[in-house]
Amino acid sequence: MQRILGTVLCILICIPLFSQSENSPLSRFGIGDLVDENFIHARSMGSLGATNKGIYHINIVNPASLATLRTAAFDIGISSKYSTITDLDNQSVTQWGGNLEYISLAFPLSNPLNEILDREERDYNLGMAFTLMPHSVVAYDISSLDSLSGIGEFRRNFSGNGGSYKFYWSNAISYKNISFGLNLGYLFGNIAYERNIAFTDVPFPYQTQFVEDYSLKGFLWNAGFQYDLILNKEALKSKKNVEVKKITFGLRGHSNTGFSTSSDVVDRVFQVIPTNVGNVTDADTLNFALDKKGDGKLPASFGIGATYQVGQKFAFGVNYSSTAWNNYFNDANPENLNNTYKLSAGGYFRPSYRSYSNFFKRAYYRYGGFINTDPRKIQGEDLKSYGVTFGLGLPFIYQRKISHANLGIELGSRGAGSPLSEKYARFLLSFNFNDDEWFIKRKYD
């Protein structure tokens, strides 16, 4: 385990060297672009958060799934995105962006090996997880050129950066075929906005600058439920080595949650005058407020779905989720947003997960698709997104334990037909290290 943690530490040190935030104009609204909570392996299947579960992989979207874990798991994910943004005048810009997606540690609270050593079977299982990940991202830098008679050209500049993060403590319990789970989380972050006007044809002009910087914090929660309907009970009783055929039904959601904000606002007019000894700035402050307190509310959300699974060979599921964004408010950045929904479908297949001679027969081949609406509008136009996903789950042996490298790609479009549209390709990578020796009761030291 020490080598795993050492490898992860090296990855974390290197990530800031190549991470880069994209330029996303829509992140100006609300608290920014929301980050998908699904981990890489689930996102490669269209994001089946309500019903996804497994003995090796972590799913915090529905915390009830954690009771299925049979080994400890440490999962770290990163992404890179190539996108093209186009406006109504067919002017477009292409860009690369990427960042760390999440870090998560999960484990069963009782090692399954203990059941074998003690020769007993339990009807219940417990699971726990700790997760740190971004909640939203604000990153944009926009400028427009205009002109006025008698003044000439001037440029409007708009920029924003920052975002929010969340830390989850998750717990789950299962009894026979029923599982319950709960996420308790803490939301925190800092967001900064700036806009100014610069006159390019006027000598030594006065320029206006508006800067707002606010921090936010609050508590989050999310509960989940899963039920496994076994379809071949009689075959399992009469035959050995029969694959379990089941349908997993899942439900997850949370109510409105509040947060608080603290804002610093500075609005000023200034003039830069070059002299022999350097530039001199003459400024007049229009508005100056520090530590301005405010409140906000994140909306309620729920998700539901079903997944058909045959052992570790095959799975296919459908999920639906909805979020009541019309209940959102934020004193630091007021917006009117719209309710959203997301419909996703996907799954995986493995040609022969027991094959010893062919590595690629043991791999997971994942696929999926989704369609969803956005809480934001542009000039009254609704924004819709859709995309397809593909992925590979590559098992490997690390420290004599089965672990997984998960590769994925998401091809999508957002806001087609609206004043601002985006087409993108998102590349996904995660490493999921597993260890089955946690909490084991040793017979001899």
Steps between C-alpha positions, in 0.01 A plus 500: 500500500791734561604469135146585391496814710846594371382462139190708569711773665718523189191531281358778717828691487516475120136586425533879563782510246267412211150584627329786323152646537300545182336822388129437561279811461199321653688458828415869565153395610401338830801363685665386176507183292404205720738203511357152438508300826529169316846345506680420174382138468134610540532802270618266226156335528302821458505573879284231658530650848178370656558131426873454443666265750789255515741316726806701384377847397370800696171677435412798723209623286293231669682429829296180551733333248792518746359203693579283195877561521701188582844665498644835602523734201701816438381679184653810342370650175618767256358637176597706198258676268528631143212728403382741232267787599303674220277810506220614266751674271676164453804632679659217692783428740662166579668420830641233728423470869525242773535437868485259789149348522495335844690310768311233692574226753233237578496169684269238652496527879537124534738308278328219303803278568397496865180320404704226335739469794214496752283275281195718534279693262345836585181645361630855531799702377633846585696742283663841544669755273680836512498713185639839395395645165403824322134598518504782243751685281502868396744577217439753224677792332293689242544831323300691238595799287253785439508869405319829572491817292747756633672246726615230263558137583472354847526148634285324758680230697337234719687237698437256782686224678475268796231255600377283783606166647340239722617239745275198555487250784287210379353201682291205381334191638345205318272226628459209258390669173425848638755781546483848654764773492561858608747769389580779744705776341656842540493755217764772473667719240578845364379673181624828350342712222642804322370724224646820360482738207815618323498788248760440232472823293497754786834620645527441875134397538318433822412131518241320712568177687257284701640220716306257719656218697297273724550181698229246575457217748223269609400142571374241250326167529379228268320173577464189288317168478562190286316169466619190312230284342656156437357344183650149514462395864410139417801455271730640769370243749537198273819577306847621581695769312179654363515871428261709708239671286343798670339839456624776730250774575643823638372822648704793630441864583523794738297802605590869462822584683611843617838671488644832616716749314747776585565756225753773427385757242718774349375728219727781385590744224870545429737675258853387412731792415852424373777729632879511486523303821232244418123465489284689745149372574229746600200308635160570652315224685129472420414211728704329769361223725690231689368185664143551381296208634242313294308177468425253226314179426587204280200314356353160580579214264400138451596211275348162421598209280532129433791286379493141374817307581633151429781425748811688395435436130239753396296796622260750346303771679288812466501794744293817528572800723347842558611816688274788608728791404211749518550484880862618473602836637828667592528846656855533366403420139120507442371295205170360375561140397279224361422145607704232326488130420746238378428168330788258460547139390800273473683196626796271447592154380799272559569223246643262761600646836642163611737470205865446597647506150346814351525828690247685281234237565516595868466874430181702550359649177274786599253707298220749561316814403311787661281803438445777751385859537696790648370731776626804309353676196662721236274778369198292598622187322504169688829315503502125442794265510544153362788263458633147470763333715739209460752350736740222590553347842842334506568270798860469616688353794660744744658374822341160422155662501251552218477869407359686202596772253191664348517684168207689353392751238191718491391661173232761546325819397348776713266780397456398134288762320544758780706825483795314656566133423778261589629172361755309702698183558582419861775246574476317833752301702487347848697252706312286747730319745347213698614325816318207667709490820342794685334416836597136473512308830826307502508160666873526567738797529 
